Amino acid sequence: MNNLIAFCKLLSDPTRVKIIRLLCERPMCVCELMDVLSLNQPCVSQHLTILKFHRLLSSRREGKWTVHQIDKKSLKTLANGLADFFILPLGNMPEFKNECNRLEKLQARKDLCKSK
């Protein structure tokens, strides 16, 4: 669940989402991202550092420039983990053991409000 929360926080910033999407199109250096996003170098570099920390980026040197690209395998792994989190039965998730037990007790009650 911690990975899910970290991934959602990562996607909570519109600039990072734009950078991810742009880098899915093609690899880019910081100056290209600055130009496309109309942002300054420190801002773009800060977002790239965060994406790199979460292993979503790989980088390579080309002369004076560092070219960044999305690690599509890592992105797919995170996206699949997000989908699994919402699709898997609640009982299969150890972190929801208490909630699952309370839900079962709730469903067993007869005095609960009933849908019509």
N, CA, C and O of each residue as an XYZ file, in Angstrom:
464
protein
N       0.822     -1.188      0.000
C       0.000      0.000      0.000
C       0.871      1.258      0.000
O       0.488      2.276     -0.576
N       2.040      1.193      0.642
C       2.923      2.361      0.668
C       3.384      2.746     -0.730
O       3.504      3.931     -1.039
N       3.646      1.740     -1.587
C       4.035      2.028     -2.964
C       2.909      2.741     -3.703
O       3.153      3.663     -4.482
N       1.679      2.310     -3.453
C       0.515      2.941     -4.085
C       0.406      4.401     -3.676
O       0.190      5.271     -4.519
N       0.553      4.668     -2.392
C       0.455      6.029     -1.880
C       1.568      6.895     -2.463
O       1.332      8.034     -2.865
N       2.778      6.352     -2.504
C       3.904      7.094     -3.076
C       3.666      7.393     -4.560
O       3.974      8.488     -5.029
N       3.120      6.423     -5.294
C       2.846      6.615     -6.714
C       1.765      7.679     -6.916
O       1.869      8.515     -7.814
N       0.726      7.640     -6.075
C      -0.335      8.644     -6.183
C       0.194     10.038     -5.861
O      -0.195     11.009     -6.510
N       1.073     10.149     -4.871
C       1.684     11.440     -4.553
C       2.535     11.923     -5.721
O       2.562     13.111     -6.042
N       3.221     10.986     -6.343
C       4.036     11.315     -7.505
C       3.180     11.913     -8.615
O       3.579     12.876     -9.270
N       2.002     11.335     -8.820
C       1.100     11.796     -9.874
C       0.232     12.979     -9.451
O      -0.536     13.503    -10.257
N       0.349     13.399     -8.201
C      -0.511     14.487     -7.717
C      -0.052     15.857     -8.202
O      -0.768     16.845     -8.041
N       1.121     15.920     -8.786
C       1.619     17.191     -9.295
C       1.439     17.259    -10.807
O       1.973     16.413    -11.524
N       0.701     18.243    -11.305
C       0.439     18.331    -12.750
C       1.713     18.436    -13.597
O       1.764     17.916    -14.712
N       2.729     19.103    -13.069
C       3.976     19.229    -13.829
C       4.642     17.874    -14.005
O       5.147     17.571    -15.086
N       4.651     17.053    -12.959
C       5.255     15.721    -13.082
C       4.473     14.861    -14.061
O       5.062     14.105    -14.833
N       3.154     14.973    -14.033
C       2.336     14.214    -14.987
C       2.676     14.647    -16.408
O       2.799     13.808    -17.300
N       2.829     15.948    -16.622
C       3.192     16.442    -17.955
C       4.570     15.935    -18.372
O       4.766     15.526    -19.517
N       5.514     15.964    -17.449
C       6.863     15.477    -17.765
C       6.828     14.001    -18.122
O       7.451     13.583    -19.098
N       6.111     13.214    -17.346
C       5.994     11.779    -17.637
C       5.426     11.584    -19.032
O       5.950     10.801    -19.823
N       4.356     12.300    -19.326
C       3.706     12.116    -20.631
C       4.608     12.570    -21.769
O       4.682     11.908    -22.804
N       5.290     13.686    -21.588
C       6.210     14.170    -22.611
C       7.348     13.174    -22.856
O       7.723     12.914    -23.999
N       7.884     12.628    -21.775
C       8.994     11.686    -21.912
C       8.537     10.328    -22.439
O       9.358      9.530    -22.892
N       7.243     10.063    -22.384
C       6.724      8.854    -23.027
C       6.748      9.022    -24.550
O       6.826      8.038    -25.286
N       6.680     10.265    -25.016
C       6.734     10.539    -26.454
C       8.140     10.347    -26.997
O       8.345      9.711    -28.030
N       9.121     10.919    -26.267
C      10.508     10.785    -26.692
C      11.428     11.255    -25.571
O      11.016     12.038    -24.715
N      12.669     10.781    -25.574
C      13.645     11.274    -24.586
C      13.912     12.765    -24.799
O      13.882     13.253    -25.929
N      14.171     13.478    -23.709
C      14.428     14.921    -23.782
C      15.461     15.318    -22.746
O      15.626     14.656    -21.722
N      16.154     16.409    -23.031
C      17.056     16.987    -22.045
C      16.289     18.054    -21.252
O      15.163     18.410    -21.599
N      16.901     18.544    -20.210
C      16.260     19.533    -19.346
C      15.874     20.782    -20.134
O      14.785     21.324    -19.943
N      16.760     21.241    -21.019
C      16.452     22.487    -21.749
C      15.232     22.313    -22.654
O      14.473     23.263    -22.844
N      15.029     21.127    -23.213
C      13.829     20.896    -24.034
C      12.577     20.914    -23.168
O      11.566     21.509    -23.538
N      12.651     20.262    -22.019
C      11.503     20.254    -21.103
C      11.192     21.665    -20.611
O      10.028     22.047    -20.495
N      12.254     22.442    -20.321
C      12.055     23.832    -19.894
C      11.289     24.607    -20.958
O      10.363     25.357    -20.647
N      11.674     24.422    -22.197
C      11.053     25.162    -23.297
C       9.600     24.738    -23.497
O       8.718     25.586    -23.634
N       9.353     23.450    -23.515
C       7.988     22.949    -23.751
C       7.052     23.323    -22.599
O       5.893     23.668    -22.830
N       7.540     23.257    -21.381
C       6.700     23.507    -20.206
C       6.721     24.973    -19.735
O       5.957     25.353    -18.847
N       7.585     25.776    -20.325
C       7.751     27.181    -19.898
C       8.089     27.271    -18.411
O       7.495     28.050    -17.665
N       9.062     26.451    -18.000
C       9.502     26.436    -16.607
C      11.003     26.695    -16.548
O      11.713     26.519    -17.539
N      11.480     27.116    -15.373
C      12.914     27.342    -15.226
C      13.654     26.030    -14.929
O      13.038     25.020    -14.588
N      14.958     26.065    -15.062
C      15.783     24.875    -14.903
C      15.680     24.243    -13.511
O      15.536     23.024    -13.416
N      15.748     25.024    -12.429
C      15.640     24.388    -11.106
C      14.321     23.629    -10.912
O      14.297     22.555    -10.311
N      13.240     24.192    -11.421
C      11.928     23.552    -11.277
C      11.896     22.216    -12.030
O      11.484     21.199    -11.472
N      12.325     22.220    -13.277
C      12.335     20.988    -14.072
C      13.269     19.960    -13.442
O      12.915     18.786    -13.327
N      14.454     20.392    -13.034
C      15.420     19.470    -12.432
C      14.896     18.853    -11.145
O      15.143     17.680    -10.868
N      14.173     19.643    -10.359
C      13.599     19.123     -9.109
C      12.587     18.010     -9.405
O      12.588     16.973     -8.741
N      11.741     18.226    -10.384
C      10.756     17.204    -10.749
C      11.438     15.957    -11.322
O      11.019     14.835    -11.038
N      12.469     16.147    -12.113
C      13.212     15.009    -12.666
C      13.880     14.207    -11.556
O      13.926     12.978    -11.613
N      14.391     14.894    -10.558
C      15.013     14.212     -9.417
C      13.999     13.334     -8.691
O      14.308     12.207     -8.305
N      12.799     13.849     -8.509
C      11.741     13.083     -7.842
C      11.367     11.865     -8.686
O      11.218     10.766     -8.151
N      11.215     12.048     -9.983
C      10.881     10.927    -10.869
C      12.001      9.894    -10.897
O      11.745      8.691    -10.950
N      13.231     10.366    -10.862
C      14.376      9.448    -10.861
C      14.433      8.667     -9.537
O      14.755      7.479     -9.525
N      14.117      9.343     -8.431
C      14.097      8.687     -7.116
C      13.117      7.513     -7.111
O      13.374      6.487     -6.483
N      12.008      7.668     -7.806
C      10.987      6.621     -7.889
C      11.245      5.635     -9.034
O      10.399      4.807     -9.373
N      12.419      5.751     -9.604
C      12.890      4.838    -10.659
C      12.021      4.863    -11.922
O      11.907      3.856    -12.621
N      11.419      6.000    -12.207
C      10.619      6.124    -13.421
C      11.436      6.661    -14.596
O      10.988      6.625    -15.741
N      12.629      7.156    -14.303
C      13.471      7.738    -15.346
C      14.794      7.014    -15.457
O      15.329      6.486    -14.482
N      15.302      7.006    -16.673
C      16.701      6.651    -16.880
C      17.313      7.820    -17.642
O      16.618      8.552    -18.347
N      18.599      7.980    -17.492
C      19.289      9.113    -18.115
C      20.564      8.628    -18.775
O      21.165      7.632    -18.374
N      20.955      9.371    -19.808
C      22.229      9.080    -20.476
C      22.858     10.400    -20.902
O      22.164     11.381    -21.170
N      24.169     10.401    -20.957
C      24.900     11.594    -21.379
C      25.028     11.607    -22.893
O      25.343     10.590    -23.511
N      24.783     12.762    -23.477
C      25.033     12.997    -24.898
C      25.782     14.320    -24.996
O      25.171     15.389    -25.014
N      27.101     14.240    -25.059
C      27.906     15.461    -25.062
C      27.753     16.204    -23.759
O      27.989     15.647    -22.687
N      27.352     17.475    -23.847
C      27.158     18.302    -22.647
C      25.826     18.044    -21.963
O      25.627     18.463    -20.822
N      24.918     17.367    -22.636
C      23.552     17.229    -22.136
C      23.292     15.858    -21.532
O      23.908     14.856    -21.896
N      22.358     15.858    -20.599
C      21.833     14.613    -20.058
C      20.433     14.451    -20.616
O      19.579     15.324    -20.459
N      20.212     13.323    -21.269
C      18.911     13.051    -21.886
C      18.150     12.098    -20.971
O      18.674     11.066    -20.550
N      16.915     12.460    -20.674
C      16.074     11.681    -19.759
C      14.997     10.965    -20.557
O      14.468     11.491    -21.536
N      14.686      9.758    -20.117
C      13.582      9.034    -20.734
C      12.859      8.225    -19.672
O      13.424      7.873    -18.637
N      11.602      7.943    -19.955
C      10.779      7.162    -19.032
C      11.206      5.710    -19.100
O      11.454      5.167    -20.176
N      11.287      5.097    -17.941
C      11.492      3.650    -17.879
C      10.095      3.035    -17.959
O       9.408      2.890    -16.948
N       9.694      2.680    -19.162
C       8.316      2.217    -19.393
C       8.000      0.948    -18.619
O       6.851      0.731    -18.233
N       8.999      0.109    -18.386
C       8.768     -1.110    -17.610
C       8.385     -0.751    -16.170
O       7.442     -1.318    -15.619
N       9.109      0.180    -15.565
C       8.785      0.617    -14.200
C       7.424      1.288    -14.147
O       6.658      1.077    -13.207
N       7.122      2.100    -15.159
C       5.823      2.772    -15.203
C       4.695      1.758    -15.296
O       3.677      1.898    -14.619
N       4.867      0.740    -16.125
C       3.842     -0.303    -16.240
C       3.690     -1.076    -14.942
O       2.575     -1.405    -14.538
N       4.805     -1.365    -14.289
C       4.756     -2.084    -13.012
C       3.954     -1.290    -11.982
O       3.101     -1.845    -11.290
N       4.232      0.004    -11.886
C       3.493      0.851    -10.942
C       2.023      0.955    -11.309
O       1.158      0.881    -10.436
N       1.734      1.124    -12.591
C       0.340      1.233    -13.034
C      -0.411     -0.076    -12.792
O      -1.568     -0.059    -12.371
N       0.234     -1.200    -13.055
C      -0.402     -2.494    -12.802
C      -0.638     -2.700    -11.313
O      -1.663     -3.256    -10.917
N       0.298     -2.260    -10.491
C       0.123     -2.346     -9.042
C      -1.051     -1.515     -8.576
O      -1.791     -1.915     -7.677
N      -1.221     -0.355     -9.190
C      -2.358      0.504     -8.862
C      -3.670     -0.176     -9.239
O      -4.624     -0.163     -8.461
N      -3.721     -0.772    -10.431
C      -4.930     -1.473    -10.871
C      -5.210     -2.666     -9.964
O      -6.351     -2.878     -9.555
N      -4.184     -3.443     -9.647
C      -4.361     -4.607     -8.771
C      -4.925     -4.212     -7.422
O      -5.767     -4.913     -6.860
N      -4.456     -3.084     -6.903
C      -4.907     -2.630     -5.596
C      -6.429     -2.483     -5.558
O      -7.057     -2.815     -4.552
N      -7.021     -1.994     -6.635
C      -8.458     -1.763     -6.649
C      -9.249     -2.954     -7.160
O     -10.468     -2.999     -6.994
N      -8.588     -3.910     -7.773
C      -9.282     -5.066     -8.351
C      -9.234     -6.287     -7.436
O     -10.212     -7.029     -7.345
N      -8.114     -6.502     -6.763
C      -7.975     -7.684     -5.910
C      -9.006     -7.673     -4.785
O      -9.363     -6.609     -4.280
N      -9.480     -8.844     -4.394
C     -10.408     -8.899     -3.255
C      -9.762     -8.336     -1.995
O      -8.572     -8.532     -1.748
N     -10.559     -7.641     -1.213
C     -10.059     -6.998      0.000
C      -9.426     -8.000      0.952
O      -8.448     -7.681      1.629
N      -9.975     -9.208      1.009
C      -9.454    -10.229      1.914
C      -8.049    -10.691      1.571
O      -7.380    -11.300      2.407
N      -7.592    -10.416      0.364
C      -6.240    -10.809     -0.049
C      -5.185     -9.785      0.353
O      -4.000     -9.977      0.080
N      -5.600     -8.708      0.993
C      -4.670     -7.644      1.359
C      -4.481     -7.601      2.869
O      -5.389     -7.211      3.603
N      -3.294     -8.006      3.333
C      -3.045     -8.038      4.782
C      -3.273     -6.692      5.473
O      -3.705     -6.656      6.625
N      -2.989     -5.598      4.788
C      -3.143     -4.285      5.414
C      -4.600     -3.905      5.640
O      -4.883     -2.926      6.330
N      -5.528     -4.669      5.066
C      -6.964     -4.414      5.253
C      -7.637     -5.508      6.080
O      -8.858     -5.661      6.026
N      -6.863     -6.260      6.836
C      -7.420     -7.364      7.621
C      -8.506     -6.874      8.581
O      -9.591     -7.453      8.630
N      -8.229     -5.827      9.336
C      -9.207     -5.314     10.313
C     -10.472     -4.809      9.625
O     -11.585     -5.089     10.069
N     -10.291     -4.067      8.543
C     -11.441     -3.525      7.825
C     -12.277     -4.643      7.203
O     -13.505     -4.566      7.173
N     -11.611     -5.663      6.717
C     -12.306     -6.795      6.111
C     -13.149     -7.531      7.159
O     -14.288     -7.912      6.889
N     -12.586     -7.726      8.345
C     -13.328     -8.376      9.436
C     -14.547     -7.552      9.834
O     -15.631     -8.101     10.034
N     -14.376     -6.249      9.949
C     -15.505     -5.388     10.316
C     -16.568     -5.371      9.213
O     -17.764     -5.322      9.503
N     -16.139     -5.410      7.966
C     -17.089     -5.445      6.855
C     -17.911     -6.731      6.882
O     -19.117     -6.697      6.639
N     -17.273     -7.863      7.173
C     -17.998     -9.136      7.260
C     -19.024     -9.094      8.383
O     -20.147     -9.570      8.212
N     -18.652     -8.525      9.539
C     -19.586     -8.400     10.661
C     -20.748     -7.479     10.286
O     -21.900     -7.744     10.627
N     -20.433     -6.414      9.593
C     -21.458     -5.470      9.175
C     -22.463     -6.137      8.236
O     -23.669     -5.926      8.365
N     -21.975     -6.932      7.303
C     -22.856     -7.598      6.350
C     -23.729     -8.658      7.019
O     -24.800     -8.989      6.511
N     -23.279     -9.188      8.150
C     -24.033    -10.206      8.863
C     -25.166     -9.623      9.704
O     -26.071    -10.349     10.113
N     -25.120     -8.337      9.958
C     -26.156     -7.701     10.785
C     -27.470     -7.626     10.025
O     -27.498     -7.379      8.819
N     -28.543     -7.842     10.744
C     -29.874     -7.818     10.143
C     -30.542     -6.454     10.279
O     -31.468     -6.139      9.532
N     -30.078     -5.648     11.225
C     -30.729     -4.356     11.488
C     -30.128     -3.216     10.681
O     -30.349     -2.042     10.980
N     -29.387     -3.565      9.686
C     -28.739     -2.548      8.853
C     -29.725     -1.962      7.865
O     -30.713     -2.606      7.514
N     -29.469     -0.759      7.419
C     -30.347     -0.180      6.403
C     -30.283     -1.073      5.152
O     -29.230     -1.609      4.806
N     -31.405     -1.213      4.504
C     -31.490     -2.115      3.368
C     -31.711     -1.317      2.101
O     -32.440     -0.325      2.095
N     -31.081     -1.756      1.036
C     -31.322     -1.090     -0.246
C     -32.641     -1.578     -0.805
O     -33.021     -2.731     -0.603
N     -33.335     -0.708     -1.501
C     -34.665     -1.057     -2.018
C     -34.584     -1.500     -3.436
O     -35.604     -1.833     -4.039
